[in-house]
Each structure stands twice: as structure tokens, then as C-alpha cells.
Amino acid sequence: MAERRPLISGNWKMHHNHFEAIQAVQKLSYVLSSNDHDAVEVSIHPPFTDIRSVQTVIESDGIPITLGAQHCHWEDSGAFTGEISPGMLAKLNVSLVIVGHSERRELFGETDKEVNRKATAVLASGMTPIVCCGETLEQREGGQAAEKVTRQILEGLAGLKAEQVAGLVLAYEPIWAIGTGKTATPEDAQEMCATVRHAVHSKWGAEASEGVRIQYGGSVKPVNAPDLMRQPDIDGALVGGASLDPDEFARIIAYRLVG
Ligand code: PGA
């Protein structure tokens, strides 16, 4: 079985201007220990307007936090008012890009086809996509959760090679658990992350399914992180609200020290 390095990602969404972002990353670096960095890869995903400032702090202070973005377009350049290209992010040493977050899908109408274009473009620019999937409460209650995330994975990753899929990050985020304070139970989260891994296995084989890292997201907090992270198919967490406070985020990253 391949060793998968845990990845805990802070998705700041539309929070923190660039001054606040600088303070947050400095504080986070202060509260994280070298043991934390040895055990877990930590990434932060600030709004676009903060990325250059955060990059400068991370690089000048030698902070071992991976710089991420929340979204991008799939084209390299062009007449796409308001959009940001993968190449622009790569130039800022961004290495992880969240693709197909449920808020993008639900509020901005992103489709599986667009998610696929974006994931492909992010890889082509030398970065790694964090491809998100997840079901609504209605779909869960109707027994369609597994089918929904399997389709999102197969369509979102269509056309990628097994070795590319092996290096990806996928995030299972039940929509009903995002920002609601409701978390999937560790067992439910495990079952769905295993479903995601199974979908990868069915199409890209064992090497891809053992290599791919699968995060759980949806109201992850210091109190529930240890039980979630103990599950065999959960390799990390995509954290929204609780990543805005560096102390709280650091306590999630220190999940292994609990229990
Ligand atoms: P939340 O958000 O932790 O605030 O529920 C998770 C996410 O949307 O990535």
C-alpha cells in the first residue's frame, strides 16, 4: 500500500484582504511546529488578490506552507473578463488549485465538463488540482450519493492518464455539511471516500487509486478532525471556516496528537 502524505488545506473563500492574509499566514507559521510540517502537508488558498502578498511572505520567510488557489479558468489567456488563467497562478508559484468546489458548481453553474477542462489545464501548467465532489442532502436521502460522486469523478477526470490521476488530490465534500456545522460521521465520510477511491480504481487501476489523496471537507473542526483523519481512505481535510483562525486551523493540523 502506497504511503499517502496527509494534506490539510485551508480554503479561505472570500475572506481576508491582503493585509489580513499576511497576518494570518505569519501567525499560522508561528503556531505550527516543525513536527507538524514533517507529519502533514499544509496548504492555504487565499483569494486571488492576496496571492502575491502571501507568496512573498512564504518565500521570504521560508515558511513550508504550500500556496494554493480556489479556482481558475482553463484557457491560458484570452477575452474572459474577470477570469484568471492557470499560467498566471503557476507564475506566482501556486501549486494546488481547488477545482469544482460545490460553491462554484451551485452558485456559479460550473459543470462536470468545465471541471474536467480546468483540472486538465491546471495539470498542463505544472500544478495539482484538488478536484471536489459531493452530494446534496436530497441526493443523500434519495440514496443517490454514491452514484453522484462517482459520476463527478469519472467526468471530472475524463481523459487523464493513470499516472496523472495518481498524483491528484480529490475532495469529498457533502454539500449539506459545508458551512452548516453538520459533519458527516467519520463512518459516512469513510464510506464515501472509499467510493471515490473505488471510482478511481475502476477507471485508472490500482496504482492511481492507491496514490491519489482524498480529502474530506465540510465543517471540519479541531474536535472532529482526529476521528475523520483516522479513517483509512481519508488522507486529509479541506477546511473552510475553521481555517480562517490560525489557532483553530493549527489545532486541526495537530489532529494526530489527540487521543
Ligand atoms: P467549511 O467549508 O469547513 O466551512 O464547512 C469547507 C469547504 O467548503 O471547503
Residues whose N, C-alpha, C, O or C-beta is under 5 A from the ligand:
A	BS01	PGA	N11 A177 I178 G179 T180 G217 G218 S219 V220 L238 V239 G240 G241 A242
